[in-house]
Amino acid sequence: MREPTAAVHADATATLAAWEAPDAGQAALREALLAYLAGRPDACSRSCASGHLTASALVVDDAVEHALLTLHPRVGRWLQLGGHIEPTDTTLRGAALREAAEESGIAGLTISEEPVHLDVHPVTCSLGVPTRHLDVRYLVRAPAGARAVRSEESVDLRWWPLGELPDDVAFGRALLLR
């Protein structure tokens, strides 16, 4: 498998450097991700066993009343859509939008210009060994009347009222209250 390009690494660095974090915790994560990118040319590649950047999307409906979550087959929990950066991706934003479209089956999605949240979490992903996902998350809006179609990457898809999001996506409640 080909590795993500240097372009996505440069974009990730520029995106995070320009991002204005909403609070001190997010600012600290931004600095940690920037340091990781500075020290790891392979930080955007899933082959980076110590951890790698991922791109996620909190997909909300047109009325901004519900968020679309996937029941993740490997993790076994309801999560926002997203995943690994692919060799064809040149930007984090593009990777998040691609993942949202692939996993939701919804055409016409629109994505925020900047990330809305960062997270670092342990996971055993496709490498088969424990690693970390350094997740850069965007807000994505579905067009009116959008109907999600489950992909092979999901056990189930469901629209959740924003006030009832599981703890793993609680950042969505805080984000939408801002």
C-alpha positions, 0 to 999 in steps of 0.5 A: 500500500502506498503511504500518504503524501508529504502534502497531507503532512504539510497540510496537517501541520499548517492546519493545526498551526493556524487553528485557534483552539477553543480552550486550554485542553484543546490548545495543549493537544494541538501543540502535542500533535504539532510536535508529533508531526515535526518529529515524524514524517510518517505521522499521517500514515497508518503504518506509523505504529507509535500513532498516526493522525486520523480524520473524523467528521461529526455529521449533523442533519440540515436542522442541526438537531441530530448527529449521524453516528456509526456503530464501529465494528472493531471498537464496538461503540457508537462514534462519529464517522472517520478514519485513516488518511489514505494515499490519495488524500492531500488535506486533512479536511479532504480526508474527513469529507471523504470518510464522511461520504464513504461511511454515510453514503450521503452526497452533497455533504459540506464541511467546516473550513477548520477542525472543531475538535482534537482527540488522542485515544488508544486503539488497536486498528488495522496494524493489529497492535496497540497504537494511538489515533491522533484524531482531527475532527471536523463538523460536516452538514448533511443536506435536507432530507439526507438518508444515510446508507450503511457501508461495510465499515459499519455495523449500523448507522443512526441519527442521534438527537444532539442531547443524547450523544454517547460520551465518546462523542460528547464533544459534539454537544459542547461544540454545538452549544458554543 
